[in-house]
Amino acid sequence: MNSGLLGYLVVLGVTLGGVALFVAAMVVRRVLAPRVPSPTKLTTYESGVDPIAGNWQQSGFRYVAFAFLYVVFAVDAVYLFPWALVLRTSGLGLASLFEMGIFILVLLVGLAHAARRGLLAWL
């Protein structure tokens, strides 16, 4: 058998196995899960707001600040740690250092924006 075709057969087998596991999980859930529909369970519920009044209701915007800080602090860790490990073992050179400097500068601008808006005040 052609070795190129064997790779496609492996991918096909893994895909079919994944689909079979998904279907089996859905069938088991359907069989074992309790089903007791009631009017309360069938009402719409989204983002922690019960649909009592009209179709528009003002909700809190404060969680955007936490998401912004997460992006600033988590994304830099996701990119800086692997870069530091690879930098130590390979010769990436001055271009890599320059690119990472630009990345850190963009993160510092985001951090300065968060500090200017008072998002870093913990008390």
C-alpha positions as CSV (number, residue, x, y, z in Angstrom):
1,M,0.0,0.0,0.0
2,N,1.2,3.5,-0.8
3,S,2.6,5.3,2.3
4,G,0.9,8.5,1.4
5,L,-2.5,6.7,1.3
6,L,-1.8,5.1,4.7
7,G,-1.6,8.6,6.3
8,Y,-5.0,9.5,5.0
9,L,-6.4,6.2,6.2
10,V,-5.1,6.9,9.7
11,V,-6.7,10.3,9.7
12,L,-10.0,8.8,8.5
13,G,-9.8,6.2,11.2
14,V,-9.2,8.7,13.9
15,T,-12.0,10.9,12.6
16,L,-14.5,8.0,12.5
17,G,-13.4,7.0,16.0
18,G,-14.0,10.5,17.3
19,V,-17.4,10.7,15.6
20,A,-18.4,7.3,17.1
21,L,-17.3,8.3,20.6
22,F,-19.4,11.5,20.3
23,V,-22.5,9.7,19.1
24,A,-22.1,7.1,21.8
25,A,-21.8,9.8,24.5
26,M,-25.0,11.5,23.1
27,V,-26.9,8.3,23.1
28,V,-25.9,7.4,26.7
29,R,-26.8,10.9,27.8
30,R,-30.2,10.6,26.2
31,V,-30.9,7.3,27.8
32,L,-29.6,8.0,31.3
33,A,-30.4,11.7,31.8
34,P,-33.7,12.5,33.6
35,R,-36.3,14.4,31.5
36,V,-38.9,16.3,33.4
37,P,-39.9,19.4,31.4
38,S,-41.6,22.2,33.2
39,P,-42.6,25.7,32.3
40,T,-39.7,27.1,34.4
41,K,-37.2,24.9,32.7
42,L,-38.4,25.8,29.3
43,T,-38.1,29.6,29.7
44,T,-35.3,31.4,28.1
45,Y,-32.3,32.2,30.3
46,E,-29.3,34.0,29.0
47,S,-26.3,35.7,30.7
48,G,-27.8,35.5,34.2
49,V,-30.8,37.7,33.3
50,D,-34.3,36.3,33.5
51,P,-36.6,37.5,30.7
52,I,-39.2,39.3,33.0
53,A,-39.6,42.7,31.3
54,G,-39.3,43.7,27.7
55,N,-36.8,42.4,25.3
56,W,-34.1,44.8,26.3
57,Q,-32.5,45.1,29.7
58,Q,-29.3,46.8,30.8
59,S,-26.6,44.5,32.2
60,G,-23.3,45.0,33.9
61,F,-20.3,45.9,31.9
62,R,-17.7,45.5,34.6
63,Y,-16.6,42.0,33.5
64,V,-15.0,43.4,30.4
65,A,-12.3,44.9,32.6
66,F,-11.4,41.5,34.0
67,A,-11.4,40.0,30.5
68,F,-9.0,42.8,29.3
69,L,-6.7,42.2,32.2
70,Y,-6.7,38.5,31.6
71,V,-5.7,39.1,28.0
72,V,-2.9,41.4,29.0
73,F,-1.5,39.0,31.6
74,A,-2.2,35.6,30.1
75,V,-1.4,36.2,26.5
76,D,2.1,37.5,27.4
77,A,2.8,34.4,29.5
78,V,1.6,32.1,26.7
79,Y,4.1,33.8,24.2
80,L,7.0,34.8,26.5
81,F,7.7,31.5,28.2
82,P,8.0,29.4,25.1
83,W,10.0,32.1,23.4
84,A,12.4,32.3,26.3
85,L,12.9,28.6,26.3
86,V,13.6,28.4,22.5
87,L,15.8,31.5,22.7
88,R,18.0,29.7,25.2
89,T,18.6,26.7,23.0
90,S,18.6,28.1,19.5
91,G,20.1,31.0,17.7
92,L,17.1,33.1,16.9
93,G,19.1,36.2,16.7
94,L,18.5,39.9,16.9
95,A,15.3,39.8,14.7
96,S,13.5,37.6,17.3
97,L,14.6,40.0,20.1
98,F,13.2,43.0,18.1
99,E,9.9,41.2,17.4
100,M,9.5,40.3,21.0
101,G,10.3,43.8,22.0
102,I,7.4,45.1,19.8
103,F,5.1,42.5,21.4
104,I,6.1,43.6,24.9
105,L,5.6,47.2,24.0
106,V,2.0,46.5,22.8
107,L,1.3,44.7,26.1
108,L,2.8,47.6,28.1
109,V,0.5,50.0,26.2
110,G,-2.5,47.8,27.2
111,L,-1.3,47.7,30.8
112,A,-0.8,51.5,30.8
113,H,-4.4,51.9,29.5
114,A,-5.7,49.6,32.2
115,A,-3.8,51.6,34.9
116,R,-5.0,54.9,33.5
117,R,-8.7,53.7,33.7
118,G,-8.1,52.6,37.3
119,L,-8.5,48.8,36.6
120,L,-5.4,48.0,38.6
121,A,-6.7,49.4,41.9
122,W,-7.6,46.4,43.9
123,L,-9.1,48.2,46.9
